[in-house]
Amino acid sequence: MRLDRSFFVHLGLLFAAALFAVLVWTRDKTASALAVADVTVWAGRADDVERVTFEAESKTVVLEARKDKEGRYFVGTAERRKKPPADKPKDDVHGHGAAHEHDAPPAEPETTVKTFVSVSGGNKLAEALAPLKALRAIGRIADDRAAEFGLDEPEGTLTVKLRGAERKLVIGGPTPGGADRYARDESSGEVYAIKGDIYRDLDTADGRLMERELHEWKDVDLTRARVIVGDKRREIVRGGDEGKKFWADPATPDQNDETVANWMTKLDRLRPTEYVAAPPEQREVVVRVEYAGSSGDIGFVDLVKGSPGSSGKPDYFLVTERTRLHGKVSASLAEQVEQDVGAVVK
């Protein structure tokens, strides 16, 4: 059976049309992706961010930018409000029903406030907020469509202070898939889809943004350290090959001092679980360690013991050049560091 020549002609035209459609679709998708990546809600630089505030029904988070010789960092406060359980109505004195005139006023919400330091997390958030780039622009929407974007009952309001000027963003519901968020710029009324990390960082700021790393530098940068207890001090040096570093006495730099190494390991394991806005009124510096690299001093750590708390045992705090504020650490591990320091500094 012979196929008509027109069949091949039509088949060729169909193939050409399909190829053209794919090329146009690819071009349009590429252009669309470029346009999405270039949607700017507001301009600015990360260094312009002076304050970030997130206000929701049950929480208020504030991050204040600060700067010292070590660089930029943020001091945050997270205030959480928990509604007390509703009281059941009480019968009146005659037992005829609820007594409304003499009901007690509603109880105030239970409020907890946490202070925290944020360095890497805070600076990363500032970079995401200035300039603020959206995943895509939705445009202005009518009031009767607000529920589609979760803007009828928003999650909260984000206020960013940039060089003295404030920009506000109302955070709405999640986009399809739940990873990102809808948001409305209060100054323009425009609705955007923004990265969900911004909302998640602020919603649980005292967990996600709290600084836990003690230093900017890495262990490989260390060459020596000075351990100070009161008026006593001891110099120690780093020995060993790359990847197998150990602590040693300067008199025997090629010999691993296991006592010092074990004690330094315990000290390095201390991490802040929460910060306090002001140093403890009654405090004692248990030990101070000053670290140095090939170019000189690079940092320090102070282990501080406070006065006994409600448990009858003292709280322990850690301060470094990176954390700036006093951070509360595990009391059991801090006690081991305190007990064993006598074997290091005699």
C-alpha positions, 0 to 999 in steps of 0.5 A: 500500500502506497501512502499519499504524498500529501500525508507526509506534507501534513506530517511535516507541517504538524511537526514544524508547528509543534516545534514552533510551539515548544520554542515559543513556550520556552521563550515565554517561560524564560521571559516570565522567570526573568520578570518574576526574579525582578519584582521589587517591592521596595528598594534598599540595602541590608545595611539600611535596616535599622529595625524589624518589627513583626506584630501578630495577635499572640506575639510581637517580635522586634529586632534592633540593628547594632554595630561594633568593631566586630560588625553588625548584629541584632538584639531581638525581643520576642513577646508572646501572649497566651490567653488565660482559659475562660472562666465558667459563669458563676450562679448569683447568690439566689441561684437563679443564673449567671450574675453579670453585674458582679463578674470579675474583669477578664484576666490579662493574657500571660506574657513572656518576653525573651531577649536574644542576639542574632548575627548570621540569622539577623543579617541574612534576614536584613538581606532578604528585606532590603531590597525586598524581592517578590516571587511574583506580583499579584496586583491590587485585589478587591476586598471581596477577594481578600480571603483568597490570599489570607488577607481578610485575617492576616498572620501579622504586620511586618514593619521595616525601618530603613534609614528612618523611613518605615515600610509595612507589609501585611502577611497573608496566607500561604501560597499553593504548596504552603512554602511561600506567603502572600503579602500586601504592601501597605503604601501601594496596596499591591499584593505579592507572593514572597518567600516564606522564610521571611515569615517563618524567621519572624514567627519563631524568631527566638528559635530560628534567629537566636545566635548559638555560634560563639565565634566567627572564626573557625578552629583551624584559625587558632594558634594559641590561647590564654586561660585566665582564672583570677590572677592565674593564667596559662598559655597553651598552643595548637600542635599537630598536623592539619586535621589532627590538631591538639592543645599542648604546653608551649614547652612541649608543642609536639606533645598532646596535653590530654587534660587541657584538650578534654577541658577545652572540648567541654568549654567548646560544647557550651552553647547559649539556650537564652540571653538576658538583656542585662548582666546578672547583678551578682556575678563572678567570672569563673574563667576567661579564655583569650584566643589568638591566631597567626595575626594576633588576638581573634576572640574570647570567652567568659564563663560567668556564674550568677547568684543562686536562683529559685532552685538554690543553684547558680545560673551560668552564662557565657559571653564572647566577642560574637554573642555580646550579651550574657547567654545562659548555658547548661549548668551541669556542663558549666559546673564540670568546666568550673570543677576541672579548670584547676587541673589546667591552671594551677 
